[in-house]
Structure formats: C-alpha cells, structure tokens
C-alpha cells in the first residue's frame, strides 16, 4: 500500500513538453528586439548638458536603448564615469551613446 506522500507524487503535475515555455519566451523576446536609432544633434547636445550636471544620488529619468529594447529607466545615479561614457542607475549600466533623452528628477 502506498503512503499518502507516494500517492501525491503519482498525481503531481507532469510537464510533457519540458522547456517549451522557456523556448517560447526566448523566441518572443528575440522578436521584440529593436535596433538603436539615431538622435538629432540638438537632442545629443541637450543630453550632454544634462549629463554634465549629474551627480551621485540625483534622481533621473533616462529614455534609452538597453538590452535590445527601448526603455525608460528611472532612478538614482549610483555611478557616473565621464571617461568611459556611462552611468549607472540602481545598478543598471547605461552607455551615453544609448541615451535618447535624459531628464533630472524624472521631469
């Protein structure tokens, strides 16, 4: 006679197509990818002006190309490296050339 635990194992959910969900999710993510687009010289100059004002701890909103997608990242500046042309917001690294627009205090 089977114990209660052994009977429960017999009726546990079975995934006949193991890995299918992950494969579909990966494929969907690849199809949703977008190429980085160019910005105008005026916007690039505005971005430079804002970046030069940045200091650690300031809250910003960045519209950028990140991980093959166009996203908006809001958060506090945790690192600013002008030599390497990158900044970090809440641990996410954003390269200056990937920034479409940036504003202080999320405005």
OpenMM code with the backbone's topology and positions (N, CA, C; nanometers):
from openmm import Vec3, app, unit

residues = "UNK UNK UNK UNK UNK UNK UNK UNK UNK UNK UNK UNK UNK UNK UNK UNK UNK UNK UNK UNK UNK UNK UNK UNK UNK UNK UNK UNK UNK UNK UNK UNK UNK UNK UNK UNK UNK UNK UNK UNK UNK UNK UNK UNK UNK UNK UNK UNK UNK UNK UNK UNK UNK UNK UNK UNK UNK UNK UNK UNK UNK UNK UNK UNK UNK UNK UNK UNK UNK UNK UNK UNK UNK UNK UNK UNK UNK UNK UNK UNK UNK UNK UNK UNK UNK UNK UNK UNK UNK UNK UNK UNK UNK UNK UNK UNK UNK UNK UNK UNK UNK UNK UNK UNK UNK UNK UNK".split()
positions = [
    Vec3(0.0845, -0.1174, 0.0000),
    Vec3(0.0000, 0.0000, 0.0000),
    Vec3(0.0896, 0.1246, 0.0000),
    Vec3(0.0503, 0.2231, -0.0785),
    Vec3(0.1280, 0.3464, -0.0904),
    Vec3(0.0942, 0.4429, 0.0225),
    Vec3(0.1978, 0.5157, 0.0648),
    Vec3(0.1730, 0.6189, 0.1658),
    Vec3(0.1078, 0.7389, 0.0978),
    Vec3(0.0599, 0.8277, 0.1774),
    Vec3(-0.0050, 0.9481, 0.1243),
    Vec3(0.0916, 1.0288, 0.0368),
    Vec3(0.2166, 1.0430, 0.0788),
    Vec3(0.3176, 1.1171, 0.0040),
    Vec3(0.3468, 1.0484, -0.1290),
    Vec3(0.3575, 0.9185, -0.1308),
    Vec3(0.3843, 0.8446, -0.2542),
    Vec3(0.2683, 0.8577, -0.3518),
    Vec3(0.1460, 0.8560, -0.3011),
    Vec3(0.0284, 0.8753, -0.3879),
    Vec3(0.0270, 1.0162, -0.4453),
    Vec3(0.0649, 1.1151, -0.3669),
    Vec3(0.0676, 1.2538, -0.4134),
    Vec3(0.1673, 1.2692, -0.5279),
    Vec3(0.2813, 1.2006, -0.5187),
    Vec3(0.3809, 1.2074, -0.6256),
    Vec3(0.3262, 1.1519, -0.7566),
    Vec3(0.2425, 1.0501, -0.7472),
    Vec3(0.1845, 0.9910, -0.8682),
    Vec3(0.0962, 1.0901, -0.9437),
    Vec3(0.0297, 1.1770, -0.8704),
    Vec3(-0.0636, 1.2700, -0.9320),
    Vec3(-0.0079, 1.4127, -0.9448),
    Vec3(0.1217, 1.4268, -0.9230),
    Vec3(0.1855, 1.5589, -0.9372),
    Vec3(0.1764, 1.6034, -1.0833),
    Vec3(0.1701, 1.7331, -1.1073),
    Vec3(0.1626, 1.7821, -1.2458),
    Vec3(0.2823, 1.7335, -1.3275),
    Vec3(0.2556, 1.6984, -1.4510),
    Vec3(0.3595, 1.6485, -1.5387),
    Vec3(0.3712, 1.7420, -1.6577),
    Vec3(0.4930, 1.7901, -1.6845),
    Vec3(0.5169, 1.8792, -1.7986),
    Vec3(0.5714, 1.7944, -1.9126),
    Vec3(0.4807, 1.7530, -2.0025),
    Vec3(0.5192, 1.6668, -2.1137),
    Vec3(0.6130, 1.7378, -2.2106),
    Vec3(0.6057, 1.8687, -2.2174),
    Vec3(0.6903, 1.9462, -2.3092),
    Vec3(0.7866, 2.0324, -2.2296),
    Vec3(0.8667, 1.9684, -2.1507),
    Vec3(0.9615, 2.0385, -2.0642),
    Vec3(1.0497, 2.1324, -2.1462),
    Vec3(1.0581, 2.2573, -2.1038),
    Vec3(1.1406, 2.3563, -2.1717),
    Vec3(1.0683, 2.4338, -2.2798),
    Vec3(0.9474, 2.3916, -2.3166),
    Vec3(0.8747, 2.4602, -2.4230),
    Vec3(0.8411, 2.6034, -2.3835),
    Vec3(0.7960, 2.6240, -2.2609),
    Vec3(0.7605, 2.7594, -2.2168),
    Vec3(0.8804, 2.8522, -2.2241),
    Vec3(0.9960, 2.8039, -2.1794),
    Vec3(1.1170, 2.8857, -2.1824),
    Vec3(1.1582, 2.9158, -2.3256),
    Vec3(1.1492, 2.8167, -2.4134),
    Vec3(1.1866, 2.8366, -2.5534),
    Vec3(1.0951, 2.9373, -2.6205),
    Vec3(0.9652, 2.9300, -2.5924),
    Vec3(0.8706, 3.0255, -2.6493),
    Vec3(0.8961, 3.1665, -2.5962),
    Vec3(0.9254, 3.1765, -2.4677),
    Vec3(0.9550, 3.3073, -2.4072),
    Vec3(1.0809, 3.3683, -2.4699),
    Vec3(1.1848, 3.2868, -2.4899),
    Vec3(1.3082, 3.3346, -2.5525),
    Vec3(1.2835, 3.3809, -2.6959),
    Vec3(1.2058, 3.3034, -2.7688),
    Vec3(1.1767, 3.3395, -2.9086),
    Vec3(1.0964, 3.4687, -2.9154),
    Vec3(0.9981, 3.4826, -2.8277),
    Vec3(0.9176, 3.6054, -2.8241),
    Vec3(1.0049, 3.7261, -2.7911),
    Vec3(1.0985, 3.7096, -2.6975),
    Vec3(1.1881, 3.8197, -2.6603),
    Vec3(1.2757, 3.8593, -2.7789),
    Vec3(1.3265, 3.7624, -2.8541),
    Vec3(1.4109, 3.7932, -2.9700),
    Vec3(1.3326, 3.8690, -3.0764),
    Vec3(1.2059, 3.8351, -3.0944),
    Vec3(1.1233, 3.9036, -3.1945),
    Vec3(1.0879, 4.0455, -3.1521),
    Vec3(1.0881, 4.0710, -3.0232),
    Vec3(1.0526, 4.2039, -2.9730),
    Vec3(1.1716, 4.2999, -2.9726),
    Vec3(1.2895, 4.2523, -3.0058),
    Vec3(1.4093, 4.3363, -3.0050),
    Vec3(1.3995, 4.4459, -3.1110),
    Vec3(1.4600, 4.5600, -3.0797),
    Vec3(1.4636, 4.6713, -3.1742),
    Vec3(1.6063, 4.7213, -3.1880),
    Vec3(1.6352, 4.7816, -3.3015),
    Vec3(1.7680, 4.8388, -3.3242),
    Vec3(1.7736, 4.9784, -3.2619),
    Vec3(1.8919, 5.0166, -3.2192),
    Vec3(1.9106, 5.1508, -3.1627),
    Vec3(1.8975, 5.2507, -3.2754),
    Vec3(1.8217, 5.3572, -3.2521),
    Vec3(1.8064, 5.4598, -3.3548),
    Vec3(1.8885, 5.5827, -3.3200),
    Vec3(1.9120, 5.6643, -3.4192),
    Vec3(1.9927, 5.7856, -3.4020),
    Vec3(1.9057, 5.8983, -3.3471),
    Vec3(1.9721, 5.9965, -3.2816),
    Vec3(1.9012, 6.1140, -3.2319),
    Vec3(1.9584, 6.2372, -3.3002),
    Vec3(1.8839, 6.3461, -3.2940),
    Vec3(1.9278, 6.4698, -3.3579),
    Vec3(2.0465, 6.5299, -3.2823),
    Vec3(2.1191, 6.6190, -3.3496),
    Vec3(2.2313, 6.6868, -3.2846),
    Vec3(2.1831, 6.7710, -3.1668),
    Vec3(2.0661, 6.8332, -3.1819),
    Vec3(2.0112, 6.9150, -3.0740),
    Vec3(1.9836, 6.8309, -2.9502),
    Vec3(1.9264, 6.7123, -2.9719),
    Vec3(1.8976, 6.6243, -2.8585),
    Vec3(2.0268, 6.5746, -2.7960),
    Vec3(2.1265, 6.5442, -2.8764),
    Vec3(2.2558, 6.4989, -2.8246),
    Vec3(2.3197, 6.6089, -2.7387),
    Vec3(2.3088, 6.7341, -2.7831),
    Vec3(2.3627, 6.8463, -2.7047),
    Vec3(2.2870, 6.8633, -2.5734),
    Vec3(2.1550, 6.8490, -2.5781),
    Vec3(2.0742, 6.8590, -2.4558),
    Vec3(2.1118, 6.7478, -2.3583),
    Vec3(2.1295, 6.6265, -2.4099),
    Vec3(2.1706, 6.5150, -2.3250),
    Vec3(2.3052, 6.5449, -2.2599),
    Vec3(2.3994, 6.6000, -2.3365),
    Vec3(2.5315, 6.6336, -2.2828),
    Vec3(2.5209, 6.7368, -2.1715),
    Vec3(2.4350, 6.8384, -2.1910),
    Vec3(2.4170, 6.9410, -2.0872),
    Vec3(2.3655, 6.8784, -1.9577),
    Vec3(2.2686, 6.7908, -1.9699),
    Vec3(2.2118, 6.7267, -1.8507),
    Vec3(2.3155, 6.6354, -1.7850),
    Vec3(2.3872, 6.5570, -1.8647),
    Vec3(2.4865, 6.4643, -1.8098),
    Vec3(2.5946, 6.5395, -1.7329),
    Vec3(2.6363, 6.6555, -1.7821),
    Vec3(2.7392, 6.7333, -1.7134),
    Vec3(2.6911, 6.7868, -1.5789),
    Vec3(2.5594, 6.7972, -1.5592),
    Vec3(2.5033, 6.8437, -1.4325),
    Vec3(2.4872, 6.7314, -1.3306),
    Vec3(2.4978, 6.6063, -1.3765),
    Vec3(2.4679, 6.4922, -1.2898),
    Vec3(2.5697, 6.4747, -1.1776),
    Vec3(2.5184, 6.4292, -1.0654),
    Vec3(2.5998, 6.3918, -0.9503),
    Vec3(2.5386, 6.2660, -0.8900),
    Vec3(2.6194, 6.1935, -0.8150),
    Vec3(2.5670, 6.0739, -0.7479),
    Vec3(2.4487, 6.1103, -0.6601),
    Vec3(2.3499, 6.0241, -0.6617),
    Vec3(2.2326, 6.0428, -0.5774),
    Vec3(2.1199, 6.1192, -0.6439),
    Vec3(2.1495, 6.1900, -0.7544),
    Vec3(2.0434, 6.2641, -0.8234),
    Vec3(1.9465, 6.1653, -0.8883),
    Vec3(1.8194, 6.2007, -0.8872),
    Vec3(1.7176, 6.1169, -0.9495),
    Vec3(1.6975, 6.1625, -1.0935),
    Vec3(1.7017, 6.0663, -1.1861),
    Vec3(1.6866, 6.0978, -1.3278),
    Vec3(1.5919, 5.9990, -1.3947),
    Vec3(1.5474, 6.0388, -1.5126),
    Vec3(1.4684, 5.9511, -1.5987),
    Vec3(1.5418, 5.9444, -1.7318),
    Vec3(1.5729, 5.8240, -1.7762),
    Vec3(1.6500, 5.8045, -1.8981),
    Vec3(1.5688, 5.7211, -1.9967),
    Vec3(1.5475, 5.7777, -2.1152),
    Vec3(1.4866, 5.7030, -2.2256),
    Vec3(1.6043, 5.6556, -2.3099),
    Vec3(1.6221, 5.5228, -2.3186),
    Vec3(1.7426, 5.4716, -2.3832),
    Vec3(1.7198, 5.3361, -2.4494),
    Vec3(1.8231, 5.2940, -2.5212),
    Vec3(1.8271, 5.1602, -2.5804),
    Vec3(1.9049, 5.0730, -2.4826),
    Vec3(1.8402, 4.9708, -2.4290),
    Vec3(1.9025, 4.8873, -2.3258),
    Vec3(1.8616, 4.7424, -2.3484),
    Vec3(1.9592, 4.6554, -2.3635),
    Vec3(1.9352, 4.5113, -2.3817),
    Vec3(1.8415, 4.4847, -2.4993),
    Vec3(1.8687, 4.5502, -2.6121),
    Vec3(1.7949, 4.5327, -2.7373),
    Vec3(1.6518, 4.5859, -2.7347),
    Vec3(1.6201, 4.6725, -2.6392),
    Vec3(1.4866, 4.7297, -2.6301),
    Vec3(1.4964, 4.8783, -2.5978),
    Vec3(1.3967, 4.9560, -2.6387),
    Vec3(1.3871, 5.0956, -2.5992),
    Vec3(1.3087, 5.0998, -2.4690),
    Vec3(1.3711, 5.1537, -2.3650),
    Vec3(1.3114, 5.1512, -2.2316),
    Vec3(1.3271, 5.2861, -2.1628),
    Vec3(1.2502, 5.3048, -2.0584),
    Vec3(1.2646, 5.4199, -1.9700),
    Vec3(1.3117, 5.3662, -1.8358),
    Vec3(1.4247, 5.4187, -1.7909),
    Vec3(1.4799, 5.3778, -1.6613),
    Vec3(1.4764, 5.4995, -1.5701),
    Vec3(1.4132, 5.4842, -1.4550),
    Vec3(1.4075, 5.5917, -1.3553),
    Vec3(1.4852, 5.5466, -1.2331),
    Vec3(1.5590, 5.6400, -1.1752),
    Vec3(1.6293, 5.6029, -1.0534),
    Vec3(1.7369, 5.7010, -1.0159),
    Vec3(1.8075, 5.6661, -0.9107),
    Vec3(1.9156, 5.7495, -0.8599),
    Vec3(2.0462, 5.7113, -0.9288),
    Vec3(2.1260, 5.8120, -0.9590),
    Vec3(2.2566, 5.7898, -1.0191),
    Vec3(2.3477, 5.7299, -0.9121),
    Vec3(2.3957, 5.6076, -0.9366),
    Vec3(2.4853, 5.5432, -0.8411),
    Vec3(2.6301, 5.5538, -0.8846),
    Vec3(2.6529, 5.5767, -1.0145),
    Vec3(2.7891, 5.5929, -1.0652),
    Vec3(2.7836, 5.6748, -1.1933),
    Vec3(2.8804, 5.7640, -1.2104),
    Vec3(2.8922, 5.8451, -1.3309),
    Vec3(3.0376, 5.8433, -1.3734),
    Vec3(3.0646, 5.7897, -1.4915),
    Vec3(3.2013, 5.7783, -1.5423),
    Vec3(3.2086, 5.8500, -1.6765),
    Vec3(3.2569, 5.9743, -1.6753),
    Vec3(3.2653, 6.0532, -1.7976),
    Vec3(3.3711, 5.9986, -1.8925),
    Vec3(3.4786, 5.9418, -1.8394),
    Vec3(3.5847, 5.8865, -1.9238),
    Vec3(3.5358, 5.7653, -2.0033),
    Vec3(3.4609, 5.6791, -1.9383),
    Vec3(3.4080, 5.5594, -2.0062),
    Vec3(3.2714, 5.5843, -2.0684),
    Vec3(3.2183, 5.7061, -2.0502),
    Vec3(3.0917, 5.7500, -2.1093),
    Vec3(2.9755, 5.6567, -2.0709),
    Vec3(2.9589, 5.6404, -1.9398),
    Vec3(2.8498, 5.5564, -1.8905),
    Vec3(2.8036, 5.6062, -1.7550),
    Vec3(2.6797, 5.5680, -1.7227),
    Vec3(2.6284, 5.5965, -1.5897),
    Vec3(2.5522, 5.4751, -1.5421),
    Vec3(2.5394, 5.4662, -1.4106),
    Vec3(2.4647, 5.3552, -1.3520),
    Vec3(2.3484, 5.4122, -1.2735),
    Vec3(2.2326, 5.3530, -1.2959),
    Vec3(2.1104, 5.3866, -1.2229),
    Vec3(2.0634, 5.2606, -1.1545),
    Vec3(2.0608, 5.2624, -1.0237),
    Vec3(2.0136, 5.1456, -0.9482),
    Vec3(2.0806, 5.0170, -0.9960),
    Vec3(2.2085, 5.0243, -1.0296),
    Vec3(2.2813, 4.9062, -1.0714),
    Vec3(2.2771, 4.8766, -1.2203),
    Vec3(2.1921, 4.9438, -1.2964),
    Vec3(2.1838, 4.9238, -1.4411),
    Vec3(2.2812, 5.0184, -1.5095),
    Vec3(2.3701, 4.9651, -1.5938),
    Vec3(2.4661, 5.0480, -1.6666),
    Vec3(2.4031, 5.0958, -1.7960),
    Vec3(2.4146, 5.2266, -1.8210),
    Vec3(2.3640, 5.2865, -1.9438),
    Vec3(2.4787, 5.3623, -2.0097),
    Vec3(2.5105, 5.3253, -2.1324),
    Vec3(2.6146, 5.3942, -2.2071),
    Vec3(2.5564, 5.5237, -2.2634),
    Vec3(2.6383, 5.6302, -2.2650),
    Vec3(2.5906, 5.7599, -2.3124),
    Vec3(2.5339, 5.7522, -2.4545),
    Vec3(2.5995, 5.6743, -2.5426),
    Vec3(2.5533, 5.6681, -2.6818),
    Vec3(2.4180, 5.5977, -2.6960),
    Vec3(2.3737, 5.5275, -2.5921),
    Vec3(2.2437, 5.4601, -2.5958),
    Vec3(2.1303, 5.5474, -2.5423),
    Vec3(2.1634, 5.6665, -2.4938),
    Vec3(2.0620, 5.7552, -2.4351),
    Vec3(1.9947, 5.8365, -2.5444),
    Vec3(1.8623, 5.8263, -2.5506),
    Vec3(1.7839, 5.9085, -2.6433),
    Vec3(1.7499, 6.0419, -2.5771),
    Vec3(1.7110, 6.0362, -2.4496),
    Vec3(1.6761, 6.1574, -2.3749),
    Vec3(1.6979, 6.1305, -2.2261),
    Vec3(1.7370, 6.2346, -2.1551),
    Vec3(1.7582, 6.2230, -2.0111),
    Vec3(1.7072, 6.3492, -1.9449),
    Vec3(1.6409, 6.3324, -1.8294),
    Vec3(1.5905, 6.4486, -1.7584),
    Vec3(1.6153, 6.4306, -1.6083),
    Vec3(1.6367, 6.5413, -1.5410),
    Vec3(1.6604, 6.5417, -1.3972),
    Vec3(1.5292, 6.5291, -1.3216),
    Vec3(1.5342, 6.4628, -1.2068),
    Vec3(1.4182, 6.4499, -1.1187),
    Vec3(1.2977, 6.3900, -1.1870),
    Vec3(1.3186, 6.3119, -1.2939),
    Vec3(1.2075, 6.2462, -1.3628),
    Vec3(1.1132, 6.3417, -1.4322),
    Vec3(1.1581, 6.4645, -1.4581),
    Vec3(1.0713, 6.5646, -1.5235),
    Vec3(1.0844, 6.5558, -1.6738),
] * unit.nanometer
topology = app.Topology()
chain = topology.addChain("A")
for resn in residues:
    res = topology.addResidue(resn, chain)
    for name in ("N", "CA", "C"):
        topology.addAtom(name, app.Element.getBySymbol(name[0]), res)
